[in-house]
Amino acid sequence: MSLQPLHRSPRWALTGLSLSMLMPSLDTSIANAGLPTLAAAFGAAFAQVQWVVLAYLLAITTLIVSAGRLGDLIGRRRLMLIGISLFTAASLCCALAPGLAWLITARAVQGLGAAVMLALTAALVGDAVPKAQSGRAMGLLGTMSAIGTSLGPSLGGLLIAQAGWPSIFLINVPLGLLNGWLVWRHLPADRAVETRVRFDHAGTMALALTLGAYALAMTVTGTPGATLALLSISLLGLGLFVAVERRAAAPLMRMALFADPRRAAGLAMTALVATVMMTTLVVGPFYLSRGLGLGSLAVGLALSVGPLVAALGGVPAGWLVDRFGARRMVAGGLSAMAGGCLLLAVLPTGLGLPGYLVPIAWVTAGYALFQAANSSALMVDVGQDLRGVMSAMLGLARNLGLITGAAAMGTVFALAAGDPAQAPAAMIAAGLHLTFGVAATLMAIALAVNGRARSLSVSVGLR
């Protein structure tokens, strides 16, 4: 049966949701390109300007689930408009920052707006797009996420070179105004909400402690003892969160959401896949520049292959999900990523640049398919009152995977390559082999998790 095209209103609504995914994803990585410039502009050490990136990531990681639950309580469209307004205003404050402390504070507020946008975007798809076309919609949102994250460094470098560092934040102002107008004009009004339901403040604080400690452990360079202490705090916070949620009258996160083992598996697979995708962003530039000896222009062109494949592959991936079913396409996407990682571990040193670009394109295409399928599978049967929390959990799993990939997989790469900025080509190649060998193993684990969840679902009678 052929699928009908979206009508005008859903199409414009989806455009607004796409911007709501693109903007915060872009700002996850765009500031990285400006860190050296910011250090010079404010006369600060690298460890200080690093908080321009960390403040944003920490705000998203600690608040995204709470934002999703709040959207379920007060109305998702209403809260989305608030989030877009916060993000846009904070972006302007970043561009006008007279000092580093101001900039870091504004980035934290920007992260709060981004947490709302990332938490609610997938949840609002069900309100704006016919169910039969949700796969294509999720494919487009996955495309926006992938493009934003991977395009950030190169776009940031171009903007800084042409217009100075404030431009990497000013670009959000016209986009934010357009985004807010599209959401206000084309998304349907919120349904009536239960105003008597209380917000779980204790659970929110416990979860923020847990996620904040983990994010700091993964992102802040320090002694092994400090990292271990932060991870211990994160584990203690997790235990506290579970205890609080069991007693809460209106819990932040209902454990009944995970009665279907496919939901827990879907979130775990999202984190694993995001870890692998961040690996390509960490390892790729070093391999292209030092391993293959490419100049900056050639490196930039090579790095654009991933965003290009994501841009071209997201909508076809969504069509495949709508045509063949989300569950089947989850396995297809994971298999493609596993195969691409294996090729990255063995081909580049023998074939040079083509041996790197072809597997990267294959991995990115698999990622686009997985994103569309897994997002659709996770959101399809969630009740209206819990859709925001489920969407936020999906965003949280993705963000934790990105943070873990930058830290853990970067460490794996350094084990074989030494200092990537100084290592010779042979050591860089050895680091590539090891890192993508580990990445392929992670994808094999994700496939096993998917297979196990499907078998458990069949055994308990879930379809």
Secondary structure, 3 states (H helix, E strand, C coil): CCCCCCCHHHHHHHHHHHHHHHHHHHHHHHHHHHHHHHHHHHCCCHHHHCHHHHHHHHHHHHHHHHHHHHHHHHCHHHHHHHHHHHHHHHHHHHHCCCCHHHHHHHHHHHHHHHHHHHHHHHHHHHHHCCHHHHHHHHHHHHHHHHHHHHHHHHHHHHHHHHHCCCHHHHCHHHHHHHHHHHHHHHCCCCCCCCCCCCCCHHHHHHHHHHHHHHHHHHHCCCCHHHHHHHHHHHHHHHHHHHHHHHHCCCCCCCHHHHCCHHHHHHHHHHHHHHHHHHHHHHHHHHHHHHHCCCCHHHHHHHHCHHHHHHHHHHHHHHHHHHHHCHHHHHHHHHHHHHHHHHHHHHCHHHHCHHHHHHHHHHHHHHHHHHHHHHHHHHHCCCCHHHHHHHHHHHHHHHHHHHHHHHHHHHHHHHHHHCCCCCCCHHHHHHHHHHHHHHHHHHHHHHHHHHHHHHHHHHHCCCC
